[in-house]
Structure formats: C-alpha cells, structure tokens
Amino acid sequence: STINNLGKQVTNTSGISATPLDTGSGEIHPTRALDPGLVYETHPHDHFDFLCYYGYSHAQISSISGTNYSCPSNSSEILISNLNYPSISISKLERQNFTTRRVSRTLTNVGPSVDAIYTVTVEAPNSLSVEVTPQKLIFSANATRLSYDAEFTVKGAETGYQFGFITWSDGAHVVRTTFAVNVV
C-alpha cells in the first residue's frame, strides 16, 4: 500500500508525497503477507547478477558464492532490469525513435489454490505505453511458476522518471509491481 496507517499518502523524509523511488512497492500488510498468493522468487544467480551490475569482479563473486560464477556478457542495464524482483526499474529509456524495453518477471503461486487464474491491470502515465503479455497467468499443479513480459515504449513522455503499476489479481489476492522508467 502507498497509504500509511493514518490513511494518508506515504511521505518521504521531507514530508512530500513519496514516489515509487522512495517506497518501492509500498508498505507491507503483515497479515496479507501470510497469504500473498504470488511471490517473486529469487535464486542465487539473481543475486550474483546484482553484484555484477554493481561492478563486483569474477573473483569477488566466486569468493562470496563459493562457485565459479561468471557475469553475463549482456548490457548491465538489461541485467539489472531483469532481476526477478517485485519492482521494475529502467534507468534509461530514450525518447528519440520511440525506444522500447522489454523486461521479464516470473511469479510463483503459493496461494491456497493450486489452480488459480490471475489477470493483469496496468496503471501507466499516458505518455508511456506498457504492454504486458500474457494478460492472464493460469496456474495449475503442473504450472506453479509462470513468467510475463512487460514492454515499455515512450509515447512522447517528458524526460525524467515516469511511474506506474502492474497488478495481478485472482479476485482474492492482489500482487502489485511498481515500475520507474527514466525517460531521457
């Protein structure tokens, strides 16, 4: 939630309404966390990729992990944007030529029902196109982990950070992913 325990908008340390850069996905409701429905699982390679993004060397990561992990060769921007985390950050989306960036996320169904259907809704500024595929995630005993792609395209957005949400719901659970896209 981005509403505090007084029923008001969460603020930053200056008392100004907080942006997703301040709050991430918002404040947690502890009782809802007991039955979240879906979770964004991370695995060791996600954390190693995070260290790669921040410039850790092969030797440092191998020392920390106890493995012979090598950083992927793809762009560090793509690497950090695809971290399987409940928020999406794109630090540079160029306004020229209507640049597009696609990121992927994987959700795991931990809800009480093995068979669950989640439908997506997107809240985005008018100047930013956000297309999520697929628009429904259909979980079953044979499909407990499903992925989706979110494609971000500039539609004349002003420069600076643009914020919004990708929300999955099965009617009982609501799983929100905040996004922050810096249009340059």
VMD Tcl script that draws the C-alpha trace (Angstrom):
set ca {
  {0.00 0.00 0.00}
  {1.12 3.56 -0.53}
  {-1.28 4.70 2.21}
  {0.12 4.92 5.74}
  {-1.52 3.79 8.98}
  {-3.20 7.22 9.30}
  {-4.98 6.74 5.96}
  {-2.77 9.32 4.21}
  {-0.30 9.11 1.34}
  {3.14 7.83 2.41}
  {5.63 10.70 2.51}
  {9.40 10.88 2.20}
  {11.70 12.28 4.88}
  {10.97 15.81 3.64}
  {7.24 15.35 4.19}
  {6.49 15.36 0.45}
  {4.32 12.64 -1.10}
  {6.62 9.71 -1.76}
  {7.25 8.41 -5.27}
  {7.93 4.76 -6.06}
  {11.63 5.63 -5.89}
  {11.02 6.28 -2.19}
  {8.59 3.47 -1.41}
  {9.31 0.66 -3.85}
  {6.18 -1.49 -3.89}
  {4.77 0.30 -0.83}
  {4.24 -0.63 2.80}
  {3.52 -4.25 3.59}
  {0.36 -5.50 5.28}
  {1.74 -8.19 7.66}
  {-1.46 -10.27 7.72}
  {-1.72 -10.24 3.92}
  {1.90 -11.37 3.75}
  {0.83 -14.64 5.39}
  {-1.18 -15.47 2.24}
  {0.37 -13.46 -0.61}
  {-0.96 -15.58 -3.46}
  {2.09 -14.99 -5.66}
  {5.74 -14.33 -4.90}
  {8.75 -13.22 -6.89}
  {11.30 -15.88 -6.04}
  {14.94 -15.08 -6.41}
  {17.75 -17.56 -6.78}
  {21.47 -17.24 -6.18}
  {22.17 -16.28 -9.80}
  {19.79 -13.29 -9.40}
  {21.91 -12.01 -6.53}
  {25.14 -12.72 -8.40}
  {23.81 -10.75 -11.40}
  {23.01 -7.91 -9.00}
  {26.64 -7.94 -7.82}
  {27.80 -7.98 -11.46}
  {25.74 -4.87 -12.12}
  {27.49 -3.11 -9.25}
  {30.92 -3.98 -10.61}
  {31.96 -6.93 -8.49}
  {34.66 -8.97 -10.21}
  {34.52 -12.65 -11.12}
  {36.97 -13.35 -8.27}
  {34.90 -11.44 -5.70}
  {31.65 -13.14 -6.70}
  {33.32 -16.56 -6.73}
  {34.70 -15.88 -3.25}
  {31.29 -14.83 -1.93}
  {29.32 -17.59 -3.65}
  {31.74 -20.47 -3.39}
  {31.07 -21.16 -7.07}
  {32.76 -20.37 -10.37}
  {30.07 -17.85 -11.37}
  {30.75 -15.60 -14.35}
  {28.88 -12.39 -15.06}
  {26.67 -12.44 -18.14}
  {28.02 -10.55 -21.12}
  {24.77 -8.66 -21.89}
  {24.34 -5.00 -21.08}
  {24.41 -4.17 -17.38}
  {21.21 -2.10 -17.82}
  {19.32 -5.13 -19.17}
  {20.88 -7.28 -16.46}
  {19.54 -5.17 -13.58}
  {16.15 -4.54 -15.22}
  {15.55 -8.29 -15.47}
  {16.29 -9.04 -11.82}
  {13.27 -11.11 -10.69}
  {12.12 -8.58 -8.13}
  {8.69 -7.07 -7.31}
  {9.61 -3.73 -8.83}
  {10.91 -2.71 -12.23}
  {13.47 0.00 -12.78}
  {14.65 1.17 -16.17}
  {17.29 3.82 -15.68}
  {17.43 4.93 -19.31}
  {14.67 4.74 -21.93}
  {15.42 7.05 -24.83}
  {12.69 9.38 -26.02}
  {14.02 9.51 -29.58}
  {12.75 6.91 -32.05}
  {10.13 5.62 -29.58}
  {12.61 3.27 -27.92}
  {11.19 0.08 -26.39}
  {12.50 -2.00 -23.49}
  {11.18 -5.44 -22.57}
  {11.67 -6.92 -19.11}
  {10.64 -10.32 -17.78}
  {9.40 -11.48 -14.40}
  {8.49 -14.91 -13.02}
  {5.80 -15.40 -10.39}
  {5.32 -18.46 -8.19}
  {1.86 -19.42 -6.96}
  {1.98 -20.01 -3.20}
  {-1.73 -19.42 -2.66}
  {-4.11 -21.94 -1.13}
  {-5.46 -22.95 -4.54}
  {-3.15 -24.77 -6.92}
  {-5.49 -23.84 -9.76}
  {-5.57 -20.06 -9.92}
  {-6.07 -17.53 -12.68}
  {-4.54 -14.09 -12.30}
  {-5.46 -11.20 -14.57}
  {-3.26 -8.16 -15.10}
  {-4.12 -4.47 -14.95}
  {-1.67 -1.71 -15.79}
  {-1.62 1.83 -14.43}
  {0.73 3.95 -16.52}
  {1.10 7.60 -17.43}
  {-0.46 8.48 -20.80}
  {2.97 9.29 -22.20}
  {4.28 5.75 -21.63}
  {2.92 2.59 -23.25}
  {3.16 -0.54 -21.09}
  {2.10 -3.83 -22.68}
  {2.07 -6.97 -20.53}
  {1.98 -10.45 -22.08}
  {0.31 -12.69 -21.37}
  {-2.60 -10.84 -19.78}
  {-3.63 -13.91 -17.79}
  {-1.49 -16.30 -15.80}
  {-3.15 -19.69 -15.42}
  {-1.53 -21.66 -12.60}
  {-2.03 -25.40 -12.04}
  {-0.28 -28.33 -10.39}
  {1.93 -28.57 -13.48}
  {2.47 -24.80 -13.79}
  {3.31 -23.29 -10.40}
  {5.83 -20.80 -11.85}
  {4.82 -18.59 -14.77}
  {6.52 -15.69 -16.49}
  {5.35 -12.50 -18.06}
  {6.97 -9.79 -20.16}
  {6.37 -6.07 -19.81}
  {7.24 -3.90 -22.78}
  {7.79 -0.19 -22.14}
  {7.60 2.28 -25.04}
  {7.91 6.06 -24.92}
  {4.89 7.85 -26.39}
  {6.21 11.40 -26.16}
  {6.93 11.20 -22.45}
  {8.59 14.12 -20.80}
  {12.10 13.49 -19.59}
  {12.55 12.23 -16.08}
  {11.07 9.36 -14.13}
  {7.63 8.01 -15.08}
  {5.87 5.77 -12.54}
  {3.14 3.19 -12.60}
  {1.99 -0.26 -11.53}
  {1.47 -3.72 -12.97}
  {-1.07 -5.53 -10.79}
  {-2.04 -9.21 -10.87}
  {-5.23 -10.37 -9.15}
  {-7.23 -13.57 -8.83}
  {-10.07 -11.79 -7.01}
  {-8.73 -12.74 -3.59}
  {-5.07 -11.70 -3.87}
  {-3.54 -8.53 -5.28}
  {0.12 -8.55 -6.28}
  {1.44 -5.16 -7.37}
  {4.69 -4.43 -9.16}
  {5.83 -0.82 -9.17}
  {7.76 0.48 -12.14}
  {10.01 3.51 -12.52}
  {11.17 4.41 -16.02}
  {13.65 7.22 -16.56}
  {12.94 8.80 -19.95}
  {15.99 10.56 -21.35}
}
mol new
graphics top color blue
foreach p $ca { graphics top sphere $p radius 0.5 }
foreach p [lrange $ca 0 end-1] q [lrange $ca 1 end] { graphics top cylinder $p $q radius 0.2 }
display resetview
